[in-house]
Amino acid sequence: MKKILFICIIMPFLACNQETESPVVTSEGIAQMSIHLFDLPEGISEVEYLSDIEKLNSFYIESGLEKNYTVLKVGEKSDVSEYRYALVSTYRSAEEYESTHNLGEEYEAFVDYLFDKYDEMMRAEIYRKVYALN
């Protein structure tokens, strides 16, 4: 089994492919996370992006789930010039992950809007779906 070490802004964790290792629930209740590393596209401000993410989170909250997405940014004093933003979502189980992607037609329409609006950004992002081992 190949294991990949990721150091995340939130916490360090060990991740593996779901097919080779069953996810476990950590003491924090996290079984898996989705991590997107990206840069904002030209013409999109942080305020606008955060507004879109808050709208996305509103679907989860209205469905009785908790806020799902958190946006992080590399510190201003860092010399990192690429992938300065991270979008992180956490899930307590594979079933919860699936349920957050099936919230009805209005949700689907908004997700389609986001995919169109952020297409260039999403094509360049680094995306990882990772699973808890401890």
Sequence and secondary structure as in RCSB ss.txt:
>XXXX:A:sequence
MKKILFICIIMPFLACNQETESPVVTSEGIAQMSIHLFDLPEGISEVEYLSDIEKLNSFYIESGLEKNYTVLKVG
EKSDVSEYRYALVSTYRSAEEYESTHNLGEEYEAFVDYLFDKYDEMMRAEIYRKVYALN
>XXXX:A:secstr
  EEEEE SS EEEEE TTTS     TTS SEEEEEEE   TT  HHHHHHHHHHHHHHHHHTT    EEEEE  
TT    S  EEEEEEESSHHHHHHTT   HHHHHHHHHHHHHTHHHHHH EEEEEE   
